[in-house]
Amino acid sequence: MTLKAMRIPLILLLAILLTAVAAHAQETAVLEGRVVEARTGLPLPGAHLRVAGTPWRLQAGPDGRFRLPGLAPGSYQLEVTHVGYRRRLAEITLGAHVSEALEVRLHPEPVALPDMTVQVAPLPAAGEYAGARVITRETLLREKPRDLAELLSREGLAEITSDGSPGGSRTVSLRGSAAGQVLVLLDGRPLNEAGGGAADLSRISPAEVQRVEVYPQAPASLGMQAIGGVINIITLQPGLREARIQAQASQYGERQGAITLGHGWGGWPVLGIFEHRESNGAYRYRVSPDDGIDLYTRSVGQTLTRAMADYRRDHLALKLDPPGPVQVGYRRTLLRRHNPDYLPVSLLEHDAGTDDDRQEFYLEAQGGEGGWRPELRLAAEGYGQQTWTDYGPQYPALNRRRNLRGEVYGAEAAWRWRQGWRNISLGAGSRWERLWSADLARGYAGRRHEFGYLQVQGDPFAAEGRALRTGLYSGVRADLYSGQQAFVHPRLGLEIVGGREVAWSLRGEAAGAYSLPTFNALFWQEDLQSRGNPDLKPERSLNRELAARISWRGWETGLTGFDREVWDLIYWQLDFDHKWKPLNLYRARISGLEASLAGRTGEGPWHAQATVTSRWMRAVNQTGQPNTDGQILPYRPLNTTTLSLRQNLKALDLDLSARWVSRRYTNDANTQWLSPYTVWDAGLTRTFDLDRGRTRVTLRAEVRNLFDRNYRLVEAAPLPLREFWVSAGLEKSLLSSLLTQP
């Protein structure tokens, strides 16, 4: 089925769903808005809201926002409270099928407390999914990254694989894993390619992201085909009442612009996001011994401008939340990339290009808040890709055009029950992937996937006044592929939290995981150089982790040891007939230690924040072969250290970040390597709050690669030298300011 053919059933399905929802909509209203600090306009997370005379109570989220659907039309009294702020009461009137939005502005009020000792936990024991590192939207808006891969690298959570060019694919690895072993989810839906296995994070617009969760070990409910961990991307939801415009530009002609608009019409919250990126593909680089092929015609140390690739990418996302439990969404990404090869004239120059079109339609439904809460997800995705390579009339046999089409259909049902620390998730689903490509042996490959999981978290020893809290989180997941391959993997973890003035936590866990061979590895059409191997076995692993954290007076330090054994690793190797073929050759052990220190000094608008993380890791080959056994796996650095400093001076922010990466070997025998590198980035942000904080203007200047260092992520792909970026943003709140009087 082509992309054009898919549009008809998707549009019909959307029309039917919206008609059904509208027909069954009840006479209800929606109360929504956000709670902010009256003086600064900053959100107040955790504020408590109560509708007097009703059982309705809720708490504002991390961004200060709240939403309460299902209220009957009429007049109500709303009470809003927050520790350290004056209580607010307001009379509100709600109409049928109307979404009433308001902004609650609370004024500070000192609270006199008796002498007491407060027990504080540095991390929640058995929280949503224990063991996650979370990047919030506040960080996204402050850092303004080019893409999510760049942000994960800056935060010290992942290593990037990229050809260095604007518009190129950006994949990541966690703790020494391969990029294809990391499961990337967008609102619970996998983004990993069926053909190649890895997920391209450049396809995701940072403008639509609410937060990013990074799990070095996969929770049962998120997926077990994740030897290298899980990156779970949660996007913004309808109910956002604001308009945001953001633009960025670099000195080498790379430009980005994004518009985010959240509003509601007749009780139907709508969220729309559009992003455009383009580049002329030129940037400066300096020749080094790591360049490899450039040394045929260039001198080490020479600075050149590379016309690597020009591209244009457009991204559209729409979400609609009609009355009732159903939410529908649509996403589409168009990419056109012209990437001529940069090889010297003396070698085989060629021209190349890529056209990529991806679109997705999905539906989500959730039940009530009490007891067992049901959830349902339905999704359909279609994509098409055309690539071409032209070596000119001198080498017509090397010219090539490739067409690829794919479809993915998925359905998942889950039931969740939560009370206090107790959290139980039970779910099942199915996913069907199909791929058409002339590169595959039969021109087609398909895979059907059924799964089920049970996840239990909580404190079985919960009691009032206990000095220690115990978090037990466990799960088991079963996966069945095409009715033939079955996998069952458990996960078990325990966390103990205690302390009073000095809070601490200990956490340990163990889990199994696997990764299926990609369609390309299984069914690659035999040619002059390579062929697939349908007899490949899945890669398997056993992951273990032990972590400790201590928190005291705004500072937190942590130490994590990890160990991962992987067997049946898939590796492309020359076979007896001198063709590259994927084989289950490798066995590896990846172990290491992560240390972190984060803290904040100062209060109010004058404060500073600092974070440093360092990872020592050994990814050892255990194949038993004489030339490679005991050697370090390619492209796995022994040490990676990141530093982030931020000084806030009222409306002015100064930030400085650094990444230090050690030597990375580029072959199995460890005889060739990429040089270590250190890269510093610096930024200055000025924020203007207008109209009592409901309008915000942000200006930012940034210098990337501050000290003009030449470095490589992969062989023969230099990254840009010093590069200047400027950005501007405008945010306008569309909420009614109903509670602003002191």
PEGI-V540216 format. One line per field, one symbol per residue. phi: phi as a letter, one per 20 degrees, with the letter a starting at -180 (. if undefined). burial: 1 if it has 16 or more other ideal C-beta (glycine too) atoms within 10 Angstrom, else 0. A space follows every 50 residues. Layout:
phi: ???
burial: ???
This chain:
phi: .efffffffffffffffffffffdfefcccdbrbdcffedmffdfnfecc efncefcbcfffemebbcenffgqdbdddccbgncffccbeccddflcde dbdddeefbgdedffbddecdfbfflfgbfnedddefgffffflffbfff ffffemebdedbenefnffcdccdlnffffeeedddlndfdffffenede fffeegfdeeacdddfcffffepdfbgencddddefdgofdadcccccbd fdneccbbcccdbbcmndfccccccccbbenebebcfcgffmffffcddf nfdcddefadbbcccccccccfgoeeccbbcbcdcccdcffeffffdefb dbbbdcccbbcbccccefeemfdeccccbcccbcbccbccenffcffefb ccdccbcccbbbcbccccbmeebcccbbabbcdcbdaffegdmbbbbdcd bbbccccqdfdfbfnffdddddcbabccccdlmceccccebcbccdcbnd fdebbcbcbbbdbbbfffffffcgffcfdbaecfefdffcbcdcbccccc cblndccbccdcbcdccmfebebfefemcfbfcedecbcdcacdcbbcab cncmfdbccbbccbcdbcddfcfnffecfneffgmdffbccccccbddcl edddcbcbcdcegcfdcfemecbeffbccdccbccdddecllneccdccb ccdelgemeebcecfmcfeffgcdccbbccccfdeeeeccff
burial: 00100100010001001000100000011111111111001011001110 10000100011011111110100001010101001001000101001111 11111100000000000000111011101111001010111111111111 11111111111111111111111111111111111111111111111111 11111111111111111111111111111111111111111111010101 01010111111111001111111111111011111111011001000000 00000101111010111111111111111111101111110100000001 01110111111111100000000011111111111010011000000000 00011111010101010100101011101011111110110000101011 10111111100000000011111111111110000010101011101110 00111010111111111111111100000111100101111010101010 10000111010101010111000000000011111111111101010111 00000000111111101011111000010011111111011111011100 00101011111101110101001100101111101010100011110101 011111000111111011111010101011111010111100
